[in-house]
Structure formats: C-alpha cells, structure tokens
C-alpha cells in the first residue's frame, strides 16, 4: 500500500477514521462499534471490510475486531494528525489569522489535543457583552482558572459574584489589564482579592498572550489576531484534551507570574491617588 493509498484509506472516510481510533482504545465487537460511533451495521461494515483488505484490521472467530500490528503502529502515529485535523477542520479562516507566538512551542505542536472546537462570533448587537456560552458555563463550574489579557468592564464584578457564590478562582491578569482595572474599579478588585477562595497573580512579561478560561468541563480561548487586536472571535471546547492543554498553558503563565496580595494592591491604589 502506497502512502497516498494509506492516507486515502484512513482520512477519506470519517467512519473508517473513527473506527480505527476506537480500536486504538482496545478490541471491540460490532455492537459496541455501532453504539460508540452511532452508526448502523449497513453503513459501517463496508468500511470495516476495506480496512481488513488493507491489512489494518482483523476479526477473530468470536467476531471481535482489533488492529493488526501494522495497523496499530500506523494509527498510533497518525492519531495526533487526526486530532489536529479535527481542530482545524473548516476553521482555517480562524487559525490562519491568530497570533500563536506567545504560546510555548511544545503546546503549539500538540494543539491537536484540543479536539473538536467551536468558533464563536457574536453579532454586532452583542459584540461587547460577555459571551453567553462563557457566562453560563462559568456559572456551572466550581473551579475556574482565568488568564485575562484584555480588559472587559464586567469582568471584576462577575468574578466577585462567582466568588460570593462559592466558586474557587485562580486569576492571572496582564500588566495592562491590571492597570485598567485599578484605574476604573479599584474597590471591586480590592474586594475580590480579599476573598479566601480567590488567588490573583500578575503577568508582566507580555500583554499579547491569549485569554483563557478553564471550568469544570470546558475551555474557552480568546487569541489575539496577528495584528495584536482582539477581534471578538473566540473558541470553546468541551473535550478532556482541551482542559488538559489549557491547564498546561495556564500553569506555564502562572509560573511566570507574581502573586498579588491585598497589601500590595492597597499600596498600588494608595500610591496612585
């Protein structure tokens, strides 16, 4: 089988690709295949036949499907590519305009871990509102990590309401965002930092890092475009991989940030008066 035949066999059929990735998790029978992939026997069996003919899959005497040795080696190596294609599928217009320079190289190379993402573009009437999907998913979460690199006038008030509701918050602000908050709502940020369930840190090295919100079961990203402008195009993902990827990115910036204490904030506020 030539490399092109291999690529066509796997990627020209969504059912074949998903079936191979399912077998990567372990042997299975046709009943479980239909349940996991939400397919009928008549639609999946012809695709399985093609994979068996190419020597990627075999079926034992008990009707259990598994990857051949060759099939496993190929799928294990193609799995990261398949995941990356899921991220970029029909969303090239978004990713081609994003500034990814501030993201560590190892995370960029592993961006396929995000899995399926949804691009969110608000209509003009709601351009400057907190995104509804973001708002509702934060309300449903108990532990929230936020990396904030652009100012929104409702953020601090919303964080205070989440804190009062018992949510645990880890917040990282860039220097420019913190300066704007201190200028416009010093009492609100002072109230927020005094809460026991809130940890606030300051990142001063770069103002053009992506904004990131991680909840219990979602990850929300706001990447600047290549002109270092926030154009209100965001992405959200509900995969475990996106939470893991987002957490690694959050920890990377957290390690480069400094804790902000109530005393430090008071000194900054009083010094600016």
JOVEN-V803417 format. One record per residue. N is the residue number from 0. PHI is phi in radians with two decimals (NA if undefined). Layout:
N_PHI / N_PHI
//
This chain:
0_NA / 1_-1.30 / 2_-0.96 / 3_-1.16 / 4_-1.10 / 5_-1.09 / 6_-1.08 / 7_-1.11 / 8_-1.05 / 9_-1.49 / 10_-1.68 / 11_-1.45 / 12_-2.35 / 13_-1.08 / 14_-1.15 / 15_-1.12 / 16_-1.08 / 17_-1.16 / 18_-1.12 / 19_-1.10 / 20_-1.17 / 21_-1.15 / 22_-1.16 / 23_-1.10 / 24_-1.43 / 25_2.52 / 26_-1.05 / 27_-2.72 / 28_-1.83 / 29_-1.14 / 30_-1.10 / 31_-1.21 / 32_-1.05 / 33_-1.12 / 34_-1.20 / 35_-1.23 / 36_-1.69 / 37_0.98 / 38_-2.26 / 39_-1.71 / 40_-1.05 / 41_-1.15 / 42_-1.57 / 43_-1.66 / 44_-1.07 / 45_-1.08 / 46_-1.26 / 47_-1.12 / 48_-1.02 / 49_-1.11 / 50_-1.19 / 51_-1.20 / 52_-1.13 / 53_-1.50 / 54_1.36 / 55_-1.66 / 56_-2.38 / 57_-2.33 / 58_-2.18 / 59_-1.49 / 60_-1.17 / 61_-1.68 / 62_1.41 / 63_-1.64 / 64_-1.64 / 65_-2.68 / 66_-1.35 / 67_-1.25 / 68_-1.02 / 69_-1.11 / 70_-1.04 / 71_-1.14 / 72_-1.07 / 73_-1.19 / 74_-1.18 / 75_-1.05 / 76_-1.45 / 77_-1.55 / 78_-0.99 / 79_-1.06 / 80_-1.16 / 81_-1.08 / 82_-1.14 / 83_-1.14 / 84_-1.13 / 85_-1.09 / 86_-1.13 / 87_-1.58 / 88_-0.96 / 89_1.05 / 90_-2.20 / 91_-1.03 / 92_-1.05 / 93_-1.38 / 94_-1.16 / 95_-1.15 / 96_-1.84 / 97_-1.56 / 98_-1.57 / 99_-1.91 / 100_-1.11 / 101_-1.46 / 102_-1.62 / 103_-0.93 / 104_-1.00 / 105_-1.15 / 106_-1.39 / 107_-1.06 / 108_-1.17 / 109_-1.88 / 110_-1.17 / 111_-1.05 / 112_-1.12 / 113_-1.08 / 114_1.25 / 115_-1.25 / 116_-2.16 / 117_-2.04 / 118_-1.49 / 119_-1.94 / 120_-2.23 / 121_-1.23 / 122_-1.32 / 123_-1.06 / 124_-1.22 / 125_-2.16 / 126_-1.00 / 127_-1.86 / 128_-1.44 / 129_-1.10 / 130_-1.05 / 131_-1.04 / 132_-1.11 / 133_-1.15 / 134_-1.01 / 135_-1.18 / 136_-1.28 / 137_-1.18 / 138_-1.10 / 139_-1.48 / 140_-1.68 / 141_-1.74 / 142_-2.12 / 143_-2.28 / 144_-1.97 / 145_-2.29 / 146_-2.00 / 147_-1.99 / 148_-2.09 / 149_-2.43 / 150_-1.44 / 151_-2.31 / 152_-1.08 / 153_-1.65 / 154_-1.02 / 155_-1.13 / 156_-1.07 / 157_-1.15 / 158_-1.08 / 159_-1.12 / 160_-1.19 / 161_-1.15 / 162_-1.09 / 163_-1.12 / 164_-1.46 / 165_1.59 / 166_-1.28 / 167_-1.64 / 168_-2.11 / 169_-2.02 / 170_-2.14 / 171_-2.12 / 172_-1.97 / 173_-1.29 / 174_-1.03 / 175_-1.16 / 176_-1.19 / 177_-1.08 / 178_-1.05 / 179_-1.18 / 180_-1.08 / 181_-1.11 / 182_-1.33 / 183_-1.87 / 184_-2.58 / 185_-1.08 / 186_-1.19 / 187_-1.20 / 188_-1.24 / 189_-1.13 / 190_-1.08 / 191_-1.14 / 192_-1.25 / 193_-1.42 / 194_-1.37 / 195_-1.19 / 196_-1.65 / 197_-2.24 / 198_-2.09 / 199_-2.07 / 200_-2.29 / 201_-2.12 / 202_-1.95 / 203_-1.89 / 204_-1.32 / 205_-2.77 / 206_-1.47 / 207_-1.89 / 208_-1.52 / 209_-1.22 / 210_-1.43 / 211_-2.61 / 212_-2.24 / 213_-2.07 / 214_-1.92 / 215_-1.10 / 216_-2.48 / 217_-2.65 / 218_-2.36 / 219_-2.18 / 220_-2.10 / 221_-2.20 / 222_-1.61 / 223_-1.17 / 224_-1.41 / 225_-1.24 / 226_-1.65 / 227_1.07 / 228_-2.01 / 229_-1.58 / 230_-1.83 / 231_1.16 / 232_-1.75 / 233_-2.12 / 234_-2.29 / 235_-2.30 / 236_-2.46 / 237_-2.03 / 238_-1.49 / 239_-1.09 / 240_-1.09 / 241_-1.19 / 242_-1.16 / 243_-1.15 / 244_-1.11 / 245_-1.11 / 246_-1.14 / 247_-1.07 / 248_-1.16 / 249_-1.08 / 250_-1.10 / 251_-1.00 / 252_-1.31 / 253_-1.09 / 254_-1.16 / 255_-1.73 / 256_-1.85 / 257_-1.97 / 258_-1.12 / 259_-1.95 / 260_-1.63 / 261_-1.07 / 262_-1.14 / 263_-1.06 / 264_-1.14 / 265_-1.08 / 266_-1.12 / 267_-1.14 / 268_-1.13 / 269_-1.16 / 270_-1.24 / 271_-1.59 / 272_-1.40
//
